[in-house]
Amino acid sequence: MSIIATAVVWAIACLHLYILVLEMFLWTGPRARAAFGTSAEFAAQTKALAANQGLYNGFLAAGLVWGAVAPDPAGFQARTFFLVCVAVAGLYGAATASRKILFVQTVPALIGLALVLLAH
């Protein structure tokens, strides 16, 4: 895998680890509320749901890390699968929650997927 493709996979994994931290541990704090545009009351009411969502972002990050470090063909398959998962999750999030998710999640995942496929 090319260095650029690897760097993008790692960057997307780090992004999802950051989202995990925001959603699981910092959801009611000012940083997460600013990032997601929520009020203190809404954040308090949805804390358990956000933690669940954060856990799923952690699974995406774990899969991307696995894909980045595993030898091919398993590494290639994991990178491809988890980048597609990130892109689909971003599309759903953009359609249902915030259009911003399209640019934060889907576009980087599709760029990463294209780089992974080109490097293969």
N, C-alpha and C positions, 0 to 999 in steps of 0.2 A: 504494500500500500504506500502511496506517495506520502511525503512528509506533510504536504498541505492537507491532504485528505485526513490523515491521522490527527493533525492539529485541530481541524474542524470538528471531528468526532469527539475529541477530548473537550473542546470548548462547549459543545452542546451538552455533553455529560456534566460539565461544571455548572452550566446554566440550570440544569434540572436539579442538581444538588442544592444550588442556591434557592430555587423555588421550593424544594423540600424544606429547607430551613425556615423560609418565610412562612410557609403554610403550616408547618407542624409546630414550630417553636416561637415564632414572632408574630403570629396572626393578629393578635390584639394590640400590638405595638404600633407606633407611628410609622415606621418604615414600611411594614406590610400594608397598613391601611392606606398609605400614600400610593404604594405600588399598585394596589388593587382597587383603589377608589372607594373604600368602605368607611362607614362611620364606626365609632367605638361600639355603639349598640349592636349594629349588624355583626361586627366582628365577634362580639361576645356571644351572640346567639348562634353563630355558625362555626364556632371554634372546632367542634368535633368533626364537622363535615370538611373543613379546611385541612385538618390533620390527616384525614383519610385521603384527600386529594394529594397532599404532600407526599404521603407514602407511595402513591402510584408514580409520582414524579421521581421518587427515589428508585423505583424499579426500572424506569426508563434509563436513568443514569447508570444503574448497575449493568443493564444490558449493553449500553454503549461502551462502558469500560471493558466489559467482557469482550465485546467485538474488537476493541482497540488492541487488546493484549493477546487474544487467542490467535494461534496460527491458522492460516487458511487450510481448508475451506470453511471451517466452523467460524472463524473470525469474520470472514466476508459475509457469511450468511447472517450472523448476529448483527453486524453493522447495518446490513441492508434491512433486516427485519425491524430493528429498533428505530432506525431513522424513518422508516415508513410509519411506524407507530407514532412517533413524535409528530410527523407531518399530519397524520389523520387526527390526532388529538388536538393539534393546533387549528385545523379546519373546523372541527366541532366547536372548540372554544371560541373561535372567531364568529361562528354563526350564532352561538347561543349566549355568549358572555360579553366579549369585547373584540372589536375589530383589530385592536392593537395586537392581540395574540397571533394573528396571521403573520405579522412582521417580526415578532419576537420569537415565535416557535416554528411556524410552518416554513417560512422562507429560508431560515438557516438550515432546517432539516433537509429541504429539497436541494439546497446548494451542497450540503454534505453528501447527500445521496448521489448527486451527479458526480462529485469528485471521487467518491468511493467506486462507483461504476466505471468511471474513466480510468482509474488507477488499476482496476482489476484486469 
